[in-house]
Amino acid sequence: MQVTLMVSDWCASCDQAEKVWREVAAERGIDLAVVGLAQPEGRALAARLKLKTIPAVLVDGSLKAIGVQTRQQALEILDAADASMDL
């Protein structure tokens, strides 16, 4: 499972989102990529997904959440992604 967190330097809430997702990624042993909108990859991804708000969370390339999640919400996103992989 690959989790991508879209952030920006000018985003006031992105630091909190990154903190939550880094903790959850370490706890679950999953790959976390933090991608900034200033990077070519970030601009391309935001354009492809038509993102207008960040932070944004993608799991295996699919947009799963916008904004800052609590630890519990982040875990629920991962659990839902795991469950859909089992189908």
SERO-4910 file (N, C-alpha, C, O; in steps of 0.05 Angstrom, whole numbers):
BEGIN
 pado doro    nc1    nc2    nc3   cac1   cac2   cac3    cc1    cc2    cc3    oc1    oc2    oc3
  Met    A     17    -23      0      0      0      0     18     25      0     37     27     15
  Gln    A     12     43    -18     26     68    -19      8     91    -12    -13     95    -25
  Val    A     16    107      8      1    131     15     16    155      6     40    158     11
  Thr    A      2    173     -8     14    198    -17      0    221     -3    -25    223     -4
  Leu    A     15    239      9      3    263     21     12    287      5     36    293      2
  Met    A     -7    301     -6     -2    325    -22     -2    349     -3    -21    353     12
  Val    A     20    364     -5     23    387     13     34    411     -2     41    409    -26
  Ser    A     36    434     12     49    458      0     62    473     23     53    472     46
  Asp    A     83    488     16     96    505     36     78    526     48     81    533     71
  Trp    A     59    536     32     42    558     41     17    548     57      2    564     67
  Cys    A     14    522     58     -9    510     71     -5    509    102     13    496    112
  Ala    A    -22    523    116    -20    524    145    -26    498    159    -14    492    180
  Ser    A    -43    482    148    -51    457    161    -35    432    152    -38    410    163
  Cys    A    -19    436    131     -4    413    120     16    401    139     20    376    139
  Asp    A     28    417    156     47    407    176     34    387    195     45    366    201
  Gln    A     10    394    204     -5    377    222    -13    351    208    -11    329    219
  Ala    A    -22    353    183    -30    329    168     -5    311    164     -8    287    167
  Glu    A     17    323    158     42    307    154     49    292    180     58    269    180
  Lys    A     47    306    203     54    294    228     36    270    234     46    248    241
  Val    A     10    273    230     -9    250    234     -2    227    215      0    204    224
  Trp    A      2    232    190      7    211    171     34    198    174     36    174    170
  Arg    A     54    213    183     80    200    189     78    181    212     89    159    212
  Glu    A     63    189    233     59    171    256     44    146    248     52    124    256
  Val    A     23    149    233      7    126    225     23    108    206     21     83    209
  Ala    A     38    119    188     54    104    169     75     87    184     79     64    178
  Ala    A     87    100    204    107     85    220     94     63    236    105     41    238
  Glu    A     71     68    248     56     48    263     48     25    246     50      2    255
  Arg    A     38     30    222     28      9    205     49     -3    186     45    -23    173
  Gly    A     73     10    185     94      0    167     87      3    138     93    -15    122
  Ile    A     75     25    131     68     30    103     86     52     91     98     68    106
  Asp    A     87     52     65    102     73     51     86     99     50     63     99     43
  Leu    A    100    121     57     87    147     56    105    165     39    129    168     44
  Ala    A     93    177     19    106    196      2     93    223      7     69    226      5
  Val    A    109    243     14     99    270     18    107    286     -7    131    289    -13
  Val    A     88    295    -22     93    308    -48     83    337    -47     60    342    -41
  Gly    A    101    355    -52     94    383    -52     84    393    -79     92    383   -100
  Leu    A     65    412    -78     54    422   -102     74    438   -119     70    442   -143
  Ala    A     96    446   -106    117    460   -121    134    442   -138    148    450   -156
  Gln    A    133    416   -133    148    396   -148    133    389   -174    108    390   -174
  Pro    A    147    383   -195    134    376   -220    114    353   -216     92    353   -228
  Glu    A    122    333   -201    105    310   -195     79    319   -181     58    309   -187
  Gly    A     82    337   -162     59    347   -147     40    363   -165     16    360   -163
  Arg    A     51    380   -182     34    395   -200     19    377   -219     -5    381   -224
  Ala    A     32    357   -230     20    338   -248     -2    322   -234    -24    318   -245
  Leu    A      3    313   -210    -16    297   -195    -41    314   -188    -63    305   -191
  Ala    A    -36    339   -180    -58    357   -173    -75    362   -198   -100    364   -196
  Ala    A    -62    366   -220    -77    371   -245    -94    346   -253   -117    349   -261
  Arg    A    -82    323   -251    -96    298   -258   -120    294   -241   -141    285   -251
  Leu    A   -117    299   -215   -139    295   -196   -158    319   -194   -178    318   -180
  Lys    A   -151    341   -207   -166    366   -206   -169    376   -177   -190    385   -168
  Leu    A   -146    374   -162   -146    382   -134   -147    412   -132   -132    427   -146
  Lys    A   -164    422   -114   -165    451   -109   -160    456    -80   -157    480    -72
  Thr    A   -158    435    -64   -154    438    -35   -133    418    -26   -132    395    -35
  Ile    A   -115    427     -8    -96    409      4    -96    414     34   -106    435     43
  Pro    A    -86    397     50    -73    372     43    -93    352     32   -117    353     38
  Ala    A    -83    334     16    -99    313      3    -85    286      7    -60    285      5
  Val    A   -100    266     12    -89    239     17    -97    220     -5   -121    218    -12
  Leu    A    -78    207    -17    -83    186    -37    -73    160    -27    -52    158    -14
  Val    A    -88    139    -32    -80    112    -26    -79     96    -52    -99     94    -66
  Asp    A    -55     87    -58    -50     72    -83    -61     88   -107    -73     77   -126
  Gly    A    -56    115   -107    -63    132   -129    -91    142   -130    -98    159   -147
  Ser    A   -108    134   -111   -136    143   -111   -140    163    -88   -131    158    -65
  Leu    A   -153    184    -94   -159    205    -74   -178    194    -53   -199    183    -59
  Lys    A   -169    195    -28   -185    185     -6   -195    205     14   -215    201     28
  Ala    A   -180    228     17   -188    248     36   -176    275     30   -155    277     17
  Ile    A   -189    296     39   -180    323     36   -180    335     65   -198    330     80
  Gly    A   -160    351     71   -158    364     97   -141    348    116   -127    329    109
  Val    A   -142    356    141   -126    343    162   -143    322    176   -166    328    185
  Gln    A   -133    298    178   -147    276    191   -135    273    219   -112    279    224
  Thr    A   -152    263    237   -142    254    263   -128    228    259   -130    215    238
  Arg    A   -114    219    279   -101    192    278   -122    171    272   -117    153    255
  Gln    A   -144    172    286   -165    152    283   -176    153    254   -181    132    242
  Gln    A   -181    176    243   -191    178    216   -171    167    196   -179    153    177
  Ala    A   -146    172    200   -125    162    182   -125    131    183   -123    118    163
  Leu    A   -127    120    207   -128     91    210   -153     79    196   -151     58    183
  Glu    A   -175     93    198   -200     84    185   -197     84    154   -207     67    140
  Ile    A   -183    104    144   -178    106    115   -161     82    106   -167     69     86
  Leu    A   -141     75    122   -123     53    115   -139     26    118   -136      8    101
  Asp    A   -155     24    139   -171     -1    142   -190     -5    119   -194    -27    109
  Ala    A   -203     17    110   -221     15     88   -206      7     62   -217     -9     46
  Ala    A   -183     18     58   -167     11     35   -158    -19     36   -159    -33     15
  Asp    A   -151    -28     60   -144    -57     63   -168    -74     57   -165    -95     43
  Ala    A   -191    -67     66   -215    -83     62   -222    -84     33   -231   -105     23
  Ser    A   -219    -62     18   -226    -62    -10   -206    -79    -26   -213    -89    -48
  Met    A   -182    -82    -16   -162    -98    -30   -168   -128    -27   -161   -144    -43
  Asp    A   -182   -134     -5   -189   -162      1   -212   -173    -16   -216   -197    -18
  Leu    A   -227   -154    -28   -251   -163    -44   -244   -178    -68   -262   -187    -83
***
